[in-house]
Amino acid sequence: MSEGCHLRESTLFKEDVFKEGHSSVWGSLYDPGAKRWGYTCCKSFDRGSKCSVAAPEAAKATDEDSGIELTSPNSADMAEDLPWDFSNTPPQFLPQAEVQKGQPAAYIDHFVHFMVGEWKRQHEVKFPGFGDMERTAFQTKGALEEVAKAIAPLLWRLRKGECLDRGEKKDDRRSRETRTTMEGKFVKEKSVLKQLCIMAVMGYDREYHTAHEAYMHMTFGNKMWNLTHVQHVSACTMKGAREYRRNRDSLNTYDMDPVSQKYMHAFKKLLHLCQCIRPNTEDSGKNFKM
């Protein structure tokens, strides 16, 4: 290949994605004797292992004040996969203005901690006033632990001041068709931090219909095409066929990051708990449903 020429980036897989602190990709090392693949950087053949020679990565901080005291990103206890301590939860659900001067990240943190604590309190008294379906959902063994585990990375990211937006950025890739109508559109996603804050605030205000709208904006976004569509149309006799493509639109955080996807599901379940303990009796038709 001539100098300056590059292969087109795949729209299905991201190349050179280094995980678990590795500086090389899985498959960069091969042991002919054992017939195993591994990592060149640390000579490990365990695909799920962390790199033993990796330097700690610097955390990405946003310019916006999160309202939460930041902890050193190099500390080992800031790993996203570590459990979060929910032993000290607030006894009262406060409005946004009364939590860290209304900072969005601080209020999301407050909402999560209060709802997890309330889940524990309701479990002790057998969920009085809950419907049969809701009581079964929240009483299921391991349900609370599963939500706490899924939402812990969100709390770590907020504590470190990281940006929650992990979607695709605007690029200049084009399909093989020259028509602009065949191109996937770049759809700027709505801020994940803002949508989570809206859900928490609407939970306090008991406006669950608006909370549901924020969740839909955060997860589905405004994409028209989620997948690339390819269609082959036969041409004239003995002239083969023509291929028409419509590239997918840009992917948002929910599409790109499995960790974010899990904590969004967990946040929605906490909002469902909020509706059970704080129902909107004036407009039940617009209540948020899980």
C-alpha positions in Angstrom: 0.0 0.0 0.0 1.4 3.4 -0.9 2.4 5.9 1.7 -0.4 8.1 2.9 -3.1 5.6 2.0 -5.2 4.1 4.8 -7.9 1.5 5.0 -11.4 2.8 5.7 -12.3 2.4 9.3 -14.8 -0.3 10.0 -18.3 0.9 11.1 -18.9 -2.4 13.0 -15.8 -2.7 15.1 -13.4 -0.2 16.7 -9.7 -1.0 16.1 -6.9 -0.5 18.6 -9.2 -0.5 21.6 -7.1 -1.3 24.7 -8.9 -2.7 27.6 -8.0 -3.5 31.2 -5.0 -1.2 31.0 -3.2 -3.1 28.2 -1.1 -1.2 25.7 -1.6 -4.0 23.0 -4.7 -5.7 21.7 -5.7 -9.3 22.4 -4.1 -11.6 19.8 -0.9 -9.6 19.4 1.0 -12.5 21.1 0.8 -16.2 20.1 2.4 -19.2 21.7 2.8 -21.9 19.0 3.5 -24.6 21.6 0.4 -24.0 23.7 -1.6 -22.7 20.8 -2.8 -19.7 22.7 -3.3 -16.0 22.0 -2.4 -13.3 24.4 -1.1 -9.7 25.0 2.3 -8.6 23.9 2.6 -5.9 26.6 2.5 -8.2 29.6 2.9 -11.6 28.0 -0.4 -12.7 29.6 -2.6 -15.3 27.9 -5.7 -14.6 30.1 -8.0 -12.4 28.1 -9.9 -11.0 31.1 -6.8 -10.2 33.1 -5.6 -6.7 33.9 -2.3 -5.6 32.5 0.5 -6.1 35.1 2.8 -3.5 33.5 0.2 -0.8 32.7 0.6 2.7 34.1 -2.5 4.2 35.7 -4.5 6.3 33.3 -5.4 9.9 34.0 -9.1 10.5 34.5 -10.9 12.7 32.1 -12.3 15.7 33.9 -15.0 18.0 32.6 -14.9 21.8 32.9 -18.3 21.8 34.6 -18.3 21.8 38.4 -20.0 18.5 39.3 -20.8 19.6 42.9 -19.1 16.5 44.3 -15.8 16.4 46.0 -13.3 14.9 43.6 -11.0 12.1 44.6 -7.6 11.3 43.1 -8.2 9.4 39.9 -5.0 7.4 40.4 -6.2 5.8 43.6 -6.9 2.1 43.3 -10.3 2.5 45.1 -11.6 4.6 42.2 -11.9 1.6 39.8 -15.4 1.4 38.2 -15.7 -2.3 38.9 -15.4 -1.9 42.7 -18.6 -1.9 44.7 -20.0 1.3 46.1 -20.7 1.8 49.8 -24.4 2.5 50.3 -24.2 2.2 54.1 -24.8 5.9 54.7 -27.9 6.9 52.7 -29.9 10.2 53.3 -33.1 9.8 55.3 -35.0 12.4 53.3 -35.5 13.0 49.5 -34.6 16.7 49.0 -35.4 19.1 46.1 -32.5 19.9 43.8 -32.0 23.4 45.1 -31.1 22.0 48.6 -28.4 19.7 47.4 -25.0 21.2 46.7 -26.5 24.4 45.3 -28.4 22.4 42.6 -25.4 20.9 40.9 -26.7 18.1 38.5 -24.1 15.5 39.4 -24.6 16.0 43.1 -28.4 15.7 42.8 -28.1 12.5 40.8 -25.8 11.1 43.5 -28.4 12.2 46.1 -31.3 10.6 44.2 -29.4 7.2 43.8 -28.4 7.1 47.5 -31.8 7.9 48.8 -33.6 5.4 46.5 -31.2 2.6 47.4 -31.7 3.4 51.1 -35.4 3.5 50.6 -35.4 0.2 48.9 -33.7 -1.3 51.9 -36.2 0.3 54.3 -39.2 -0.8 52.2 -37.8 -4.4 52.1 -37.7 -4.5 55.9 -41.4 -3.6 56.1 -42.5 -5.9 53.2 -43.3 -3.0 50.7 -46.6 -1.8 52.1 -48.9 -0.1 49.5 -47.1 -1.7 46.5 -49.0 -3.6 43.8 -48.4 -7.3 43.4 -46.3 -6.9 40.3 -44.2 -4.1 41.9 -43.7 -6.0 45.2 -42.6 -9.1 43.3 -40.1 -7.1 41.2 -38.5 -5.4 44.2 -38.6 -8.4 46.5 -36.9 -10.7 44.0 -33.7 -12.1 45.6 -30.6 -10.2 44.4 -32.6 -7.4 42.6 -31.2 -4.7 44.9 -27.7 -6.0 44.7 -27.9 -6.2 40.9 -29.0 -2.5 40.7 -26.3 -1.4 43.2 -23.6 -3.2 41.1 -24.9 -1.8 37.8 -25.1 1.8 39.0 -21.8 1.9 40.9 -19.8 2.9 37.7 -22.1 6.0 37.3 -21.3 7.1 40.9 -17.6 6.6 40.4 -17.6 8.6 37.2 -19.5 11.4 38.9 -17.1 11.4 41.8 -14.1 11.6 39.4 -15.8 14.4 37.4 -15.7 12.3 34.2 -17.9 13.2 31.2 -20.8 10.7 30.9 -21.2 11.2 27.1 -19.5 8.2 25.4 -21.2 8.3 22.0 -19.7 8.6 18.5 -18.3 11.9 17.4 -18.9 13.6 14.1 -16.8 12.1 11.3 -16.5 12.3 7.6 -17.0 8.7 6.5 -19.0 8.1 3.4 -20.7 5.1 1.8 -19.9 3.9 -1.6 -22.9 5.7 -3.0 -22.2 9.4 -3.8 -25.8 10.5 -3.1 -26.1 12.5 0.1 -29.4 10.7 0.9 -27.5 7.5 1.4 -25.3 8.9 4.2 -26.0 8.2 7.8 -26.6 11.4 9.7 -24.7 12.6 12.7 -27.2 13.1 15.5 -25.8 15.0 18.4 -27.0 13.2 21.5 -28.5 15.0 24.5 -26.3 15.2 27.5 -26.5 12.1 29.6 -25.8 14.1 32.8 -28.7 16.4 32.0 -31.1 13.7 31.2 -30.3 11.8 34.4 -30.8 15.0 36.4 -34.1 15.6 34.7 -35.3 12.1 35.6 -34.2 12.7 39.3 -35.9 16.1 39.5 -39.1 14.8 37.8 -39.1 12.0 40.3 -39.2 14.5 43.1 -41.9 16.5 41.3 -43.8 13.3 40.5 -43.8 14.2 36.8 -43.1 10.6 35.6 -44.2 11.3 32.1 -41.5 13.9 31.7 -39.0 11.6 33.4 -39.9 8.9 30.8 -39.3 11.3 28.0 -35.8 12.1 29.3 -35.1 8.4 29.5 -36.1 7.9 25.9 -34.0 10.9 24.8 -31.0 9.4 26.6 -31.3 5.8 25.3 -33.0 6.0 21.9 -32.1 9.5 21.0 -33.4 11.0 17.7 -31.9 8.5 15.3 -33.9 7.6 12.1 -31.7 4.6 11.1 -30.2 2.4 13.8 -28.6 -0.1 11.4 -27.0 0.2 7.9 -29.5 -1.0 5.3 -28.2 -2.5 2.0 -30.5 -3.4 -0.9 -29.5 -4.9 -4.3 -31.8 -4.0 -7.2 -31.4 -5.9 -10.5 -30.5 -3.7 -13.4 -31.3 -4.2 -17.1 -30.8 -7.6 -18.7 -27.3 -8.9 -18.5 -26.1 -5.8 -16.7 -25.9 -7.2 -13.1 -27.4 -5.3 -10.2 -27.1 -2.0 -8.4 -26.4 -1.7 -4.7 -28.1 0.9 -2.6 -27.0 1.7 0.9 -28.3 3.8 3.7 -25.6 4.0 6.5 -26.8 4.0 10.1 -26.9 7.3 12.0 -24.3 8.0 14.7 -24.4 5.9 17.9 -25.1 7.4 21.3 -23.7 6.5 24.7 -26.4 3.9 25.2 -25.3 2.2 22.0 -21.6 2.5 22.5 -20.9 1.8 26.2 -22.3 -1.4 27.8 -21.4 0.0 31.3 -23.5 3.1 30.7 -26.3 0.9 29.3 -26.5 -1.1 32.5 -26.5 2.0 34.8 -29.2 3.6 32.7 -31.4 0.5 33.2 -30.6 0.6 37.0 -31.5 4.3 37.2 -34.8 3.6 35.5 -35.6 0.9 38.1 -34.8 3.3 40.9 -37.2 5.8 39.2 -39.8 3.1 39.2 -39.3 2.6 42.9 -39.7 6.4 43.3 -43.1 6.2 41.5 -44.2 3.4 43.9 -43.4 5.4 47.0 -44.3 8.8 45.6 -47.2 8.1 43.2 -48.7 10.9 41.0 -52.3 10.5 42.0 -53.5 13.6 40.1 -52.5 12.3 36.7 -52.0 8.5 37.0 -52.3 8.1 33.2 -48.9 9.8 32.7 -47.1 7.8 35.4 -43.8 6.2 34.4 -43.9 2.5 34.0 -40.9 0.2 34.0 
